Amino acid sequence: MSTRRTTQDEYAAIIEEDARGELRPVPGTAEVSEDYLEVKRGRPAAGTKREELVTRTFKVSKKMDDDIAVKSKYLGKDKSYVIRAAVSEYLDRHKH
């Protein structure tokens, strides 16, 4: 597995590919549907059961925070969504 970080220019190229409809998943990576891990804002409708959310606080490097911000802007989602998706993917890949 590569440890090289994606550059801002590479992110821009990826966004352009997606805008042209040419973006394809990299073999071996996970693809997450748009509604996966979606957390709706506001109160749920009466009688709707929802999983309880808890708040976690942790530290990340400035670089990682910048990467999360770029990804959240690209997806049009908030940073919490990106972090939940990343943690969920990690847990799915590392089940025992």
C-alpha positions in Angstrom: 0.0 0.0 0.0 1.3 3.4 -1.0 2.1 6.0 1.7 2.4 8.9 -0.7 -0.2 11.7 -0.1 -2.4 12.9 -2.8 -1.5 16.5 -3.8 -4.0 19.4 -4.2 -3.4 19.3 -8.0 -4.3 15.6 -8.0 -7.5 16.3 -6.0 -8.4 19.0 -8.6 -7.9 16.6 -11.4 -10.1 14.0 -9.7 -12.9 16.6 -9.3 -12.6 17.5 -12.9 -12.8 13.8 -14.0 -15.9 13.4 -11.8 -17.5 16.5 -13.4 -17.0 15.0 -16.8 -18.4 11.7 -15.7 -15.1 9.9 -16.2 -14.2 9.1 -12.6 -14.0 5.4 -11.9 -13.3 3.7 -8.6 -9.7 2.4 -8.1 -9.7 -1.4 -7.9 -9.6 -2.6 -4.3 -11.2 0.5 -2.8 -14.6 0.8 -1.3 -17.4 2.7 -2.9 -20.0 4.2 -0.5 -23.5 5.1 -1.7 -24.6 8.7 -1.2 -27.1 7.8 1.6 -24.7 5.6 3.5 -24.1 7.0 7.0 -26.4 9.9 6.2 -27.4 11.8 9.4 -30.4 14.0 8.8 -30.5 17.3 10.6 -33.3 18.3 12.8 -35.8 16.2 14.7 -37.0 12.9 13.1 -40.7 12.5 12.4 -42.8 11.3 15.3 -42.4 7.5 15.7 -39.2 7.3 13.7 -36.6 5.2 15.3 -33.0 6.4 14.9 -29.7 5.1 16.1 -28.4 7.2 19.0 -25.4 9.3 18.1 -22.6 9.9 20.6 -19.9 12.7 20.4 -16.3 11.7 20.3 -13.4 14.2 20.6 -10.0 13.4 19.1 -7.0 15.1 17.6 -5.8 15.0 14.0 -2.8 16.6 12.2 -3.4 19.9 10.3 -2.7 17.9 7.1 -5.4 15.3 7.9 -7.9 18.1 8.9 -7.1 19.8 5.5 -7.7 16.5 3.7 -11.0 16.0 5.5 -12.1 19.5 4.6 -11.2 19.0 0.9 -13.2 15.7 0.9 -16.2 17.2 2.6 -16.3 20.1 0.2 -16.0 17.7 -2.8 -18.9 15.6 -1.4 -21.0 18.5 -0.3 -21.1 16.9 3.2 -19.9 18.1 6.6 -16.6 16.9 8.1 -18.4 14.6 10.6 -19.9 12.7 7.6 -16.4 12.2 6.1 -15.0 11.0 9.4 -18.0 8.6 10.0 -17.5 7.1 6.5 -13.8 6.7 7.0 -14.2 5.0 10.4 -17.0 2.8 9.1 -14.9 1.7 6.1 -11.9 1.0 8.4 -14.0 -1.1 10.8 -15.6 -3.0 7.9 -12.1 -3.9 6.5 -10.6 -4.9 9.8 -13.3 -7.1 11.3 -12.0 -10.1 13.3 
